[in-house]
Amino acid sequence: MKLTFLGAAETVTGSKYLLEGAGIRVLIDCGLFEGTKNLRLRNWAPLPVPVETLDAVILTHAHIDHSGYLPVLARMGYRGPVYATSSTVDLCGIMLRDSAKLQEEEADFANRHAYSKHHPALPLYTVDDAERVLEQFVPCEFNSPVTLANEASFRLLPAGHILGAASLLVYMNGKLAAFSGDLGRYSDPIMRDPMPIMHADYLVVESTYGDRLHAPSDPAAELEAIFARTFKHGGVVVIPSFAVGRTQAILHYIALLKETGRMPNVPVFLDSPMAIAVTDLYRHHLRDHRLTITQANAISKAATMVRTVDQSKEVSGRHGPMVVIAGSGMLTGGRVLHHLKAFAPDARNTIVLVGFQAAGTRGAALEAHAPTLKIHGEYVPVRAKVESISSLSAHADYRETLTWLSSMSTPPDRVFVTHGEPAAADALRRRIVEELHWPCEVPTYLESVELADAPHTAHSVPLDAPIG
């Protein structure tokens, strides 16, 4: 086997791994690069491998940094299958269409307001590109082997994190290569615990929080305190939120606060058509999470759903107290930018960051207390208070990741730490070496490694053997 790191190496975005063996080439994840300009430019560069040589794509989950490059792949001529869990297929139907629409809208906005240096500004891909690739999706059940070739098959195991998220086991030429995907947290109020992998010869593990521990805090209590302090001054709480997972967690806590009388009866707006559609999916995939149908219905009723642009503009023109939840979570685009232009300059308001902020994003700038944000070509002053609630993260921290790793019955032959900023990836590498005594390395972008197709070892087992 041969493994090439086409993304999520030396950065936390752009997940793409090329696995070659058994006479086939498989792309594992197909995500967009986000963050600094040098990373975003990779989305416009040719894929380092000819698209016509790919036999299959397997997605671990639907987040755009894992799936958002698929429409480009289809436009370049890829016509093979895209394997994913049923929930991921449904989520990608929402997210890829939305991503394409946003890119078309932002290109149009840039052209109408002449703030782009490109004439004309073009979207990376269109809604038509997204529709094309969605026809290539093949839904898979958790924990069921899927054949790729005579000596190649795979299995998806629940990873927690978000609806439909999976870890991946690929069996090729008598060896098992495992990919953690994005690992969820243990005892999450909505998602189930990540399922451990018992055997793997080679392991690729994410390190988003490889250098951090989540604070043992109560997100409901933190939100309660922020709401009380902001509403006391008639302020607005703006929550830039990821449409999948994070928004539903926030709505779940708001529903609990309202139900228990710990939050005043102020308007709450969810201004994200994508998040609205995603929230509805939780009622249709009850087996993939912990919520009962009553709880899933409650999160749908916790906010007023803002669907149209005119309704969004009306919300931006309102006065507090109120809560506005809008995408995107790292402030890289979406309707939240218009709300920030309206509410960030007012010191009575609060902006609440509720997830990881990749380097180079507006979210990272806010987290570093930047006095201004560049939005739509102009600098907007930030006088609002900026708060962070890290305990809402859907990513395992380094201790939770080590707990998941230590469930393996025997050490892998090689471990590769990816999907993290350099400091986080190296911190997790050190901990794996020091605590588990496993061989571990941090690959670089476009690095290729040969994985020996040796005879079965004690922990090389067929994919249809008990694993999780």
MOZI-V791426 format. One record per residue. RES is the residue in one small letter. PHI is phi in whole degrees, -180 to 180 (999 if undefined). D_CENTER is the distance of its C-alpha to the mean C-alpha in whole Angstrom. Layout:
res->{RES	RES}
phi->{PHI	PHI}
d_center->{D_CENTER	D_CENTER}
This chain:
res->{m	k	l	t	f	l	g	a	a	e	t	v	t	g	s	k	y	l	l	e	g	a	g	i	r	v	l	i	d	c	g	l	f	e	g	t	k	n	l	r	l	r	n	w	a	p	l	p	v	p	v	e	t	l	d	a	v	i	l	t	h	a	h	i	d	h	s	g	y	l	p	v	l	a	r	m	g	y	r	g	p	v	y	a	t	s	s	t	v	d	l	c	g	i	m	l	r	d	s	a	k	l	q	e	e	e	a	d	f	a	n	r	h	a	y	s	k	h	h	p	a	l	p	l	y	t	v	d	d	a	e	r	v	l	e	q	f	v	p	c	e	f	n	s	p	v	t	l	a	n	e	a	s	f	r	l	l	p	a	g	h	i	l	g	a	a	s	l	l	v	y	m	n	g	k	l	a	a	f	s	g	d	l	g	r	y	s	d	p	i	m	r	d	p	m	p	i	m	h	a	d	y	l	v	v	e	s	t	y	g	d	r	l	h	a	p	s	d	p	a	a	e	l	e	a	i	f	a	r	t	f	k	h	g	g	v	v	v	i	p	s	f	a	v	g	r	t	q	a	i	l	h	y	i	a	l	l	k	e	t	g	r	m	p	n	v	p	v	f	l	d	s	p	m	a	i	a	v	t	d	l	y	r	h	h	l	r	d	h	r	l	t	i	t	q	a	n	a	i	s	k	a	a	t	m	v	r	t	v	d	q	s	k	e	v	s	g	r	h	g	p	m	v	v	i	a	g	s	g	m	l	t	g	g	r	v	l	h	h	l	k	a	f	a	p	d	a	r	n	t	i	v	l	v	g	f	q	a	a	g	t	r	g	a	a	l	e	a	h	a	p	t	l	k	i	h	g	e	y	v	p	v	r	a	k	v	e	s	i	s	s	l	s	a	h	a	d	y	r	e	t	l	t	w	l	s	s	m	s	t	p	p	d	r	v	f	v	t	h	g	e	p	a	a	a	d	a	l	r	r	r	i	v	e	e	l	h	w	p	c	e	v	p	t	y	l	e	s	v	e	l	a	d	a	p	h	t	a	h	s	v	p	l	d	a	p	i	g}
phi->{999	-135	-123	-123	-95	-88	-173	55	-115	68	-160	-103	-129	71	-57	-159	-129	-99	-113	-119	168	55	78	-132	-122	-121	-97	-101	69	-152	-99	-81	-80	-131	108	-67	-60	-63	-75	-62	-64	-63	-64	-94	-81	-61	-62	-66	-128	-60	-61	-68	-91	-81	-100	-162	-122	-123	-99	-82	-166	-94	-54	-61	-76	-121	-128	-71	-92	-56	-62	-66	-59	-67	-65	-79	116	-69	-128	-84	-74	-120	-87	-165	-67	-59	-65	-65	-60	-64	-65	-64	-59	-81	-74	-70	-62	-66	-60	-65	-63	-61	-67	-65	-66	-69	-65	-64	-62	-63	-70	-70	-104	53	-106	-98	-80	-93	-130	-85	-73	-120	-74	-63	-154	-112	-61	-61	-63	-64	-61	-62	-75	-63	-70	-94	-72	-125	-72	-128	-87	-59	65	-119	-63	-125	-83	-106	-161	-56	-117	-147	-154	-147	-145	-108	-116	-58	-114	70	66	-140	-54	82	-66	-139	-92	-126	-117	-117	-102	-139	49	81	-126	-111	-109	-113	-127	-65	63	-89	-82	-85	-103	-79	62	-64	-67	-114	-87	-75	-63	-64	-81	-71	-101	-85	-139	-167	-82	-134	-134	-111	-124	-75	-142	-51	-112	-66	-119	-140	-113	-74	-66	-78	-112	-106	-58	-63	-67	-65	-64	-56	-67	-64	-61	-61	-66	-74	-67	-59	-102	73	-88	-112	-100	-105	-118	-68	-138	-70	-67	-111	92	-67	-60	-67	-65	-62	-63	-62	-69	-63	-61	-66	-64	-67	-63	-96	74	-93	-139	-65	-81	-104	-66	-123	-118	-104	-104	-164	-55	-67	-64	-62	-65	-65	-56	-66	-65	-62	-79	-105	-129	-64	-70	-91	-149	-89	-67	-78	-63	-65	-68	-65	-67	-64	-68	-75	-105	-78	-143	-80	-84	-102	-106	-101	-64	-63	-65	-63	-63	-64	-63	-62	-90	-80	-109	-77	-79	-168	-121	-122	-107	-151	-92	-104	-66	-103	62	-84	175	88	-69	-61	-64	-68	-70	-65	-60	-81	-112	-63	-72	-101	-68	-76	-93	-133	-107	-111	-89	-122	-167	-63	-116	-68	-56	91	-89	-63	-62	-65	-64	-63	-61	-89	63	-62	-74	-141	-127	-87	-131	52	84	-130	-94	-107	-68	-111	-106	-65	-72	-110	-118	-126	-120	-75	-71	-85	-60	-92	-98	-60	-84	-67	-69	-66	-65	-66	-62	-63	-64	-71	-75	-69	-73	-141	-67	-66	-69	-145	-124	-118	-99	-132	50	-158	-62	-51	-66	-68	-63	-70	-64	-68	-56	-61	-68	-64	-65	-77	-95	-103	61	-99	-68	-147	-147	-110	-73	-104	-59	71	-68	-116	-131	-88	-112	-60	-90	-81	-60	-54	-102	-61	-114	-96	-132	-60	-68	-89	-79	-57	-125	-94}
d_center->{28	26	22	21	18	17	14	12	16	17	14	10	9	10	10	13	16	20	22	25	28	30	31	27	24	21	18	15	12	12	10	11	12	11	13	17	19	20	17	16	20	18	17	20	22	23	21	23	24	26	24	27	27	24	25	21	18	16	12	10	8	7	4	6	6	7	9	10	13	15	17	18	19	21	23	24	26	23	25	24	22	18	17	15	15	17	14	12	15	15	12	12	15	14	11	13	16	15	13	17	19	17	18	21	22	21	23	26	26	26	29	31	31	31	29	27	29	29	31	30	26	25	21	19	19	21	21	23	21	18	21	22	19	19	22	21	19	20	19	20	21	19	22	24	25	24	27	26	29	33	31	27	25	22	21	17	17	15	12	12	8	8	11	12	9	12	14	16	20	22	25	27	31	31	28	25	22	19	15	13	10	8	10	11	14	17	19	16	18	16	14	17	17	15	18	20	21	25	26	24	26	23	20	17	15	12	13	11	13	16	18	18	19	18	21	22	22	22	20	22	25	23	22	26	27	25	26	30	30	29	31	34	34	33	30	27	23	21	17	14	11	8	10	8	9	10	12	14	14	16	18	19	20	22	24	25	26	28	30	31	32	30	29	32	32	30	28	24	23	19	19	16	18	14	13	17	17	14	16	18	17	17	21	21	19	20	20	17	17	20	20	24	25	26	23	21	24	24	20	21	24	23	23	25	23	23	23	25	25	28	27	24	27	29	27	27	31	31	32	31	30	27	23	21	17	16	13	11	10	11	14	13	15	16	18	18	19	23	23	22	25	27	26	25	29	30	31	31	27	24	21	18	15	13	10	10	11	11	15	17	15	17	15	16	19	20	19	22	24	24	27	26	23	24	23	24	27	28	28	27	29	26	29	27	26	22	21	18	17	15	16	14	11	9	9	13	15	17	20	18	17	20	21	19	21	24	24	25	29	29	28	26	28	25	22	20	17	14	11	12	15	18	20	17	17	21	21	19	22	25	24	24	27	29	28	27	30	27	27	24	23	21	21	21	20	22	23	25	26	28	28	31	32	35	36	35	34	34	31	31	31	30	27	29	30	29	25	23}
